[in-house]
Amino acid sequence: MDEQTPGLEVHERATVAEVVTAVLRHDLRNRFSSIRNASYYLMRQVQKTELWKADPRMETFFQLIDRELVSAEELLSASGLRVPQEDSGRLRLCDVAERALAHSRVPVSVRVERTWQERALVQADAERLTLLIRCLIENAVEAMPGGGILGVHTLRGEEERVILEVTDTGPGIPQELRARVFEPFMTTKPGHAGLGLCIVQRLALRSRAWVELKAGEPVGTQVRVSFPIVEEAGASGGA
Amino acid sequence: MSAARVLVVDDEESMRITLAANLELEGHEVVEAASGEEALRKVRERPVDVVLADIRMPGLHGVELHRHLRREQPGLPVVLMTAFAQESLVEDALAEGVFTVMHKPFDVAHLLRTLRHAASVPEVLVVDDSEDVAEATVEGLRLCGVRAQAVYDGDMALERMGSGKIDVCVVDLVMPGVTGPQVVERLRGAGQPVAIIAVSGHDVPEMMRQVAALGDVACMRKPISIRELAQVIARTRGRALARS
């Protein structure tokens, strides 16, 4: 089995994720709508009764329902998984990785090994690239509840590419599940939503990068994200 | 326009019954349909004043339902709803003469105002000193399923507004006599609840700024595509009402 094949399947999975997300949002919005409609009706009816004047919490609670639904809807719209467009910033992958590492919670039982062999620029949005790397770091850390080694490296890839590699020394992902890890809601960890790698996949598309997952050597899991290198373009850019 | 007969079309029962409850509380008579097909049957049995339909439904979807209704009952106002943020069908619907499209979850009071407004079957007033342009625009809008009438100067526009049937005014900015910005200012001054779409053929940034400063004005540059104009009108109708 060729685990290196990033091609069409990767994009297909990302598209599936997009569709699933859109349908989920749609269904949630419908639920929110019905609740809002029902709440408005109840409020209008209660306004006609003595209870409305007697208990000021009535009004407060109806306002609360409406407000909470509005903010839930805003969260739904702001979570940013729309049709991916390519990001246009230029960033030094190793710098962003360093920052992401600094912002990740790594328990003391996990030792961090980092090397920045390749210091090339990639085309990305700083926030999204940080999120991508943090997702990978968190996945790796969660795979080692009893401690282990977290590796974060940048390497020179073939054909003008720079590779971000994140490794762990956890139990690894069974071969039969490896092909499915980019699917939404696919998880080997109880209590997890299984969206981490799906998100990584979608964020990677914005930088024209692709993601692959392999068994670690000798144990654990190794995830590689391969980015096309962009030119330094005279000025250093990036910031 | 007070009480209306409203047809509510949604395959989600919870949506239908909660909308119906609110509409009935406002004094409207509600007819429910769980599908586009059922909606067509109900409308053929007995006419309604306004239709509120979801876009995504199994079978005949909301936009398709609107197309059928346009053929069978031209002029019947149709308001569509959608829970999809990006819906390709929405753009088509807006260009084909739906009254407006509401994005779920919406404010119920806003929906009630919009339906009441739609049921009054308002018209668009096109103001352009070129008779040919004005008439062609009106004809184009009619073909899109949007009711419209034309006048050729600012005075006529102000007079026509008095009829109370106009809710959207498409104004050419550069006109002899009363200019576009003056028309807009006077309409606003008269307290007319009318939405303004300012159109300009020449490069008149100063005028555009003048009009934009009056607030809540959509601006379009000539030559305008009728499809786009119909879309802007429908969007404006969904929005402008929030204030009134």
Chai-1 contact restraints between the chains, C-beta under 6 A:
chainA,res_idxA,chainB,res_idxB,connection_type,confidence,min_distance_angstrom,max_distance_angstrom,comment,restraint_id
A,H26,B,A83,contact,1.0,0.0,6.0,A-B,restraint_1
A,H26,B,F84,contact,1.0,0.0,6.0,A-B,restraint_2
A,R29,B,A83,contact,1.0,0.0,6.0,A-B,restraint_3
A,R29,B,K104,contact,1.0,0.0,6.0,A-B,restraint_4
A,R29,B,P105,contact,1.0,0.0,6.0,A-B,restraint_5
A,N30,B,E12,contact,1.0,0.0,6.0,A-B,restraint_6
A,N30,B,A83,contact,1.0,0.0,6.0,A-B,restraint_7
A,F32,B,P105,contact,1.0,0.0,6.0,A-B,restraint_8
A,S33,B,K104,contact,1.0,0.0,6.0,A-B,restraint_9
A,S33,B,P105,contact,1.0,0.0,6.0,A-B,restraint_10
A,S34,B,S14,contact,1.0,0.0,6.0,A-B,restraint_11
A,S34,B,M15,contact,1.0,0.0,6.0,A-B,restraint_12
A,S34,B,T18,contact,1.0,0.0,6.0,A-B,restraint_13
A,R36,B,P105,contact,1.0,0.0,6.0,A-B,restraint_14
A,N37,B,T18,contact,1.0,0.0,6.0,A-B,restraint_15
A,N37,B,L19,contact,1.0,0.0,6.0,A-B,restraint_16
A,N37,B,N22,contact,1.0,0.0,6.0,A-B,restraint_17
A,N37,B,V108,contact,1.0,0.0,6.0,A-B,restraint_18
A,A38,B,T18,contact,1.0,0.0,6.0,A-B,restraint_19
A,Y40,B,N22,contact,1.0,0.0,6.0,A-B,restraint_20
A,Y40,B,V108,contact,1.0,0.0,6.0,A-B,restraint_21
A,Y41,B,A21,contact,1.0,0.0,6.0,A-B,restraint_22
A,Y41,B,N22,contact,1.0,0.0,6.0,A-B,restraint_23
A,R44,B,L25,contact,1.0,0.0,6.0,A-B,restraint_24
A,E73,B,P105,contact,1.0,0.0,6.0,A-B,restraint_25
